[in-house]
Amino acid sequence: MHVFADILQLLLLVSGYLLTVPNQVPYRGRAAAFWTLMSLGFALWILNQALWTFYETVLHQAPTPGFWGDIVLFLHPIPFMMALAVRPHLAKTQSPGRLNAANAALVLVWWAYLYMYFVGAWQYISPDTENYNQYFNLVYGAANLGTAALAALSFLHSRGKWRILYAHILGAASLYVVASYLASAAIDRGVYYSGGMYDVPLVAAMAWFAGIGLVGRELRPSAEPSQANTDTIASWLALGAIAVVLGVEIRGLFVVVPASVASFRMLLSIGTITLLGILFVLRRNLIRNSGETRAPKGILDRLGA
């Protein structure tokens, strides 16, 4: 039964990849970038599922905690979020390519920071299986939730067929958030097995994701203005990311961890705040130069963005 379940999930993910690849061909700019990133997300997901299938069907054992396939599993939602940050539904004059690249870079830096701070510290700096499992489930769940949140934001600020596409991504991502959480909790309790009842919502979510490429066929960027100033929203989200990094580091001062982990986390936080700050200022300059939006007053102006 577990062989069938593993292969079924692998085939669904391969189908999702194959259905998104053709959508890259007729497009240029943001739409092509969107589908390329979606395909990349599926490719990473396929790699993780292939590794899991190999372990269970060939080696007849479950992967050990901390094996490199876990990193691949964590990474697969990030291209999905980067794709949504590109905002392919907007016309070129509304959404300059370099601005969307800055948005995608913000997403990548932010999630790389969360992984290395909470998971990487217990995987590479001071190996600890219990902390690794706990924080991996937490951060991976947050990444899946982030995909759903960005899909919801895209849904609210789009129209027509693009809105339908975002609705499907939102539905699939939301179902996967619940399904992956239930499966992770079952693994921690030692009651999960491939082909069991916990795989039912997982398979349903994967099947929903697999159909996104079909739903998105022949979509074009809109010639109409967006329904809201999404760049202003993104600016505040970028500031929020910096604030959360600071909050996480301050919280870390009151948590007892090995000295090597504390030093690693502090250096990581300093580097991440620097990168996020550079990207934030860069994207504000790109917005000004494009004339797309009016910079929000208040704290953004005081920061010189």
Stockholm file with secondary structure:
# STOCKHOLM 1.0

chainA/1-305         MHVFADILQLLLLVSGYLLTVPNQVPYRGRAAAFWTLMSLGFALWILNQALWTFYETVLHQAPTPGFWGDIVLFLHPIPFMMALAVRPHLAKTQSPGRLNAANAALVLVWWAYLYMYFVGAWQYISPDTENYNQYFNLVYGAANLGTAALAALSFLHSRGKWRILYAHILGAASLYVVASYLASAAIDRGVYYSGGMYDVPLVAAMAWFAGIGLVGRELRPSAEPSQANTDTIASWLALGAIAVVLGVEIRGLFVVVPASVASFRMLLSIGTITLLGILFVLRRNLIRNSGETRAPKGILDRLGA
#=GR chainA/1-305 SS CHHHHHHHHHHHHHHHHHHHGGGGTTCCHHHHHHHHHHHHHHHHHHHHHHHHHHIIIIICSCCCTTCTHHHHHHHTHHHHHHHHHTCTTSCTTTSCHHHHHHHHHHHHHHHHHHHIIIIIIIIIISCCHHHHHHHHHHHHHHHHHHHHHHHHHHHHTCCHHHHHHHHHHHHHHHHHHHHHHHHHHHHHHTCCCTTSTTHHHHHHHHHHHHTHHHHTTTCCCCSSCCSSCHHHHHHHHHHHHHHHHHHHHHHHTTSCCCHHHHHHHHHHHHHHHHHHHHHHHHHHHHHHHHTCSCCCSSHHHHTTC
#=GC SS_cons         CHHHHHHHHHHHHHHHHHHHGGGGTTCCHHHHHHHHHHHHHHHHHHHHHHHHHHIIIIICSCCCTTCTHHHHHHHTHHHHHHHHHTCTTSCTTTSCHHHHHHHHHHHHHHHHHHHIIIIIIIIIISCCHHHHHHHHHHHHHHHHHHHHHHHHHHHHTCCHHHHHHHHHHHHHHHHHHHHHHHHHHHHHHTCCCTTSTTHHHHHHHHHHHHTHHHHTTTCCCCSSCCSSCHHHHHHHHHHHHHHHHHHHHHHHTTSCCCHHHHHHHHHHHHHHHHHHHHHHHHHHHHHHHHTCSCCCSSHHHHTTC
//
